[in-house]
Amino acid sequence: MGKKITIIAITFAVLAVTQPAYAQQSGKVWRIGTLFSGSPATHGHYVEWFRQGLRDLGYVEGRNYVLVSYWAMGKRKRIRRLAAELVKAKVDVIFVNGGTVVRAVGKATRTIPIVVGSATGLGTYGFVSSLARPGGNVTGSTSISHELAGKRMQLLNKIVPGIRRVAYLHTGRKRRSKTRKQTEAAGKAMGVKIQPFSVKSLEDLERAFAAMKGTRPDAILAASGSVIFYHKKRLLAFANSMNVPVMCTRVEMARTGCLITYVPDRTHQMRRAAAFVDKILKGAKPGELPVERPTKFRLVINLKAAKTLGITVPPSILLQTTEVIE
C-alpha cells in the first residue's frame, strides 16, 4: 500500500510539471515537497492552508510550482522511508509539520531547505542552533507545546473541578520530553497526579486504554502526535465509554468530540510557512531566517461533549473561547 501511495504522489508531480505548457513559459516551476504523518483526510487541510498562503503571495499551482506529496497514513515506521524518497525526488524546498516528521526529514537531508509549519524540539534535536539564527537548513515555526502545558492544566482544572488523576497520552521520549515534564509539574502544583503513556503505535494506545480501565482517570490529556491524531475516533470512543472528558491539542479533535482544545492557531502557522518558502525560493538562506514563535492561539470548547458528560463550562471560560461547538 505504501509503495502505491508513493508512486501515485510522484506520478502526480511529474504530470503536474509536464502537462501545462504555459507553466514553462513563465520560467522555473518550483518543486515543493511535503511529507505528513497522516493521510489527506486527516492532514490535507494543513496543505490547503499552505496553498492559500502561496496563492496570497502570487503563486499558481501548476504554473510556477508543483507539490510532491507523501503521506505516512498514520504509520510512524513509514515516515523515515518516505523522507528518504522525498529527498531523492529532488525538490527545491520541503514543507513539513510535527516533530516526528521534522526529525526524519532533517536526518535525510542537511542541504535541501526545510520549512516547518509547527513542531517542538527543533533545538533539542540539533536542527537549529537558536530561534533567532537557526544556522542550518531548517526554519519555520515552533509549537511551544511545553510552554502551554501549565495553561492547559489550569483550563482543565477549571472546567472539570476536583480532578485528581489525569492520563497523559504523549509521543515524546520518556526522559526528554519538556512538555511531559511541564505537564507533570503543573499537575503536582494542583495536587493532580499525571499518569503518562507513551503512544507510538496503535498497540501502545490499546495498552494505555487497558491500564486506564484499572486506574480510572478523571480526565485524559491527549498530545497531538501522529498516532494519537490518526486514531482519534478510537480514543474518543474509549473516553466516552468511560465517561471521561478529553483535552486535546488539535482543533480538529475538538470538532470530533474532545471537550477542550487550547493550541496555537495552526491555520496562521501553515500560511506563514508559505511566506518562509517564498523567501527561500527568492534566495534567502533558511539558516538566516529566524524561527517564529506562535502569536495567535485558539481555545475551543465542545459544549455538546460537555452536555454528554454532565459538565457545566464556567461563563468566564466561554468568554475566552475563539470557537464554541454546539
N, C-alpha and C positions, 0 to 999 in steps of 0.2 A: 504493500500500500504506500509506504514512504517513497519508494522509487518512482511510482506512478505520479505521485504529487510533485516530486522534484522535476520530472520530465515535463509535466504539464506547465510548471512555472517557467522553465527555461524556454519551452516552445512558444509560450505566450510572449515572452520577452523578445525572442527572435522575430516573431511575426510583427510585433509592435515596431521593431526597428526597421524591418524591410518593407512592410506593406505600404505605409503612407509615403508617397513620393515627395509630397510637399514638406515632410519633416526634414529631408536632406537639404532643401533649398535655403533654409534659414540658418544653416551652419550645423554645428555639432549637436547631436542628440545625446544627452547625458543619460548614463545608465545608473539608476539609483537602486541599490539593493536593500531589501527588507527581510528580516527574519523575526518571527513571533513564535512564542511558546505554544500558543493555542491554534485555533482554526479561523478561517474567515468569518465564521458565525460568532465566535467569541471575541475576536480581536480586530475584525475588519473595520470597525468604527474608528479605531486608532489610525489606521491607514487612511481612512476617508478624511479625518480631521487634518492629517498631514497633507493630503492632496489639496484640501481647501486652503491651507496655508500657502502652498505653492501657487495655486490659482491667484490668490491675493497679490502675489509677487510677480504675476505676469507669465507664469509657466503654463504651458498647454501640453497635457499628456499626449504622447504620440507625435507631437511636433518638435518639441525641444527637450523632452525627457521621456523615459520609459521606466517602469518599475519591474525589477526582477525579484519576485516574491517567493519566500519559502515559509512553510507552516509546519511546526513540530507536532501539531494535533494533540497537545497535552502530554506528550511523552518526553520527559527530560533527557532520556538516553539518546534521543534522536537529534537534539539540539546541536551537539558538538559536530556530528557528521554533516548536518546541514550548513553549519557555519563554514566548514571547510569547502563545501560545494559552492557556497556563495562567493567565497574568495576566488575560487577557480573561474567563476563567471565573469571576472574582470570588470567589475563595476567601478564607477568613479567615486562613489561615496556610499556609505551604509547607514541606514536608519534603523534603530532597534529600540526596544523598551524592556525594562526589567533586568535585575541584577544577574539572573542566571544566563540570559541571552548575551548580555554585555560581556560577561566573563568568557563565554565560549567564543564569541567573535573577536574579542580582544586578544585571546590567545592564538587565534587563527591568523591574524594579521597585525603587524605593527607599522604598516605603511599606508594602507587604504584608510582614508578619514572615516571615523565612526561618530555619528551624531546620536545621542541618547535622548529619547523622549522624556523618560523619567526612570530613575534607578537609584538604589542605595549602594554603598560600598565602592564607589569609584576610586576613592583614595585608599581604602583598606586593601584592595586587591592590586594596587600599583598601577592603575591605568591613568591616573592623573597625579601630578606632583602636588598641586594645590588647586583650589577652585578658581583663584584669581589668574593663575597661569598653569594650565594643565600640563604643557610641556611635551605631550606625546601625540598620538593620533586620535585621541578620544576627547570629546567635548559634548555639551548639551545641557541637560537639567537634572538636578537631584530630586529625590522624593522626600528627603529629611524625615523618613519614617520614624527614626529613633527619637527625634525631637518632638514628634506628635504623640508619643506613647502616653505621656502624662495627661495630656488633654483628652485623649480617648478614654482613659480610665476614669477621669473626672466626669465626663459626659455619661459614661455607662453607669457610674455610681449614682448620679443624679436622677437618671431615668429609671433605673432599676435599683432603688434603695434597699439596703440590707443585704447586698450580695457579700458572700464570704469566700466563695471559691469560683475562679474563672479558668476555664480551659482555654489555653492559648495555642492555636494552630499556627505554626510558622514553618518557613522553609530554609532558615539560616542554619549555619553550622552551630552546633550546641554551645561552644565556648567562645565564638567570635561574633555573635550577633549583638550589635549595640541595641537594636530595637528590643530584643528579648531582655537584656539587662535593664533597660529603662522601664519596660513594662513591669518587670518583677519589682523594681524599686518603687514605682508608683503604687503598685498593689500593696506592698509592705507598708507604705506610709498611710494607706487607708484601712489597714487591717484585713486585706483581701489576699488570699493565697492564690498564686498563679501556678497553674499546672500546665507546663509546656509539653507540646507534642511536635516533634519534627516530622513534617509531612513532605516526602519527596516522591511518593508514588501512591496509587490508589490503595495498595496494600497497607501502607503506612496510615492512610486515612481510616481504613476499616479497623486497624488495630487501635487507633485513637478512640473510635466510637465504642469499641468493646470495653476499653478502660473507663470511658466516661459513664457507661452504664453502671459501673460499680461505684464510682466516686460521686456521681450526681452533681455536676457543677451548677451554679446558679446562673451562669451565662457563658457564652462562647465568644472569644475574640479571634477572628479569622484574618490572617495576613493575606496579602494579595499575590502570593506565589502562584505559578502557572498551574500546578496540580490542583491546588485548592480552588482556583477560579474555574478551571476546566470542569471540575466535578462539583460545582456549586449547588446544583439541584439535589445531588445526593446528600450534601452537607445539610442543606436546609430541610430536606425531608427527615433526616435524622433528628435535627433540632426540634422540629415540630412534633415528632413522636415522643420527645422527652419534655415538651412544653418549656423549652429553654430559649431565651432570646439570644440573638446573634448580632454582634457588632462586626461590621466588615470594613475593609479598606479599599473597596471598589464600588463606585456609584452603581454600576450595572448589577451588583449583587443586592443592593438595596431595593432595586426595582423587581428583583426576583423574589425577595422575601426577608432580607435582613432588616432588623429593627432600626439600626443606626449605622450611618457611614460618615466618617469625617476624614477628608483627604484633600490633597492639593487638587486644583482644577486641572484635570488631565486634558480637557479639550484645549485649554490655553497652552499647555505644555507641548502638545503634539503640533499645534500650529507654530509655536516658537521654534520647534525642531526644523521646520521648513525654512525659517529665517537663517538658522545656522548653516543648513545645506546651501542656501543661496550664496552666503558669504564665501563658503569653501569653493563652490563652483566658479566664483569670480576671482579666486586666487588667494583667499585668506588661509592661513595655516591653522588647523584645529588646535594645535598646542598653544596658540596665541589668543584663542577665543575663550574668555572666562566662562566657567561653568556657572549656570544660573541656579539660584535657589527659588523655589516657588513663592510667588507673592499673592496668589489667589487661591482660596480654599472653598470647599463645599461641605456643608453639613446637611445631610439628607435624613429625614425621619419617615419611616413607613408606618403610617397610622393604621393601616389595615392589619399589619403584623401586630401592632400594639393592642388593637382590639381583640385579636385572636388570643393573645397572651394574657389579656386582662390587665394591661398596663396603661396607666394614665400619664401621658407625657406632660411635664410641667409647662405652663404657658411661657415661662421665661426661656425655656429651651426652644420652643416653637418660634419665638421671636428672632432667634439666631439662625434659623434654617435658611438655606438657599433653595431647598425643594422639599415639599411635603407630598408624600404618596398616599392617596386615599382610596 
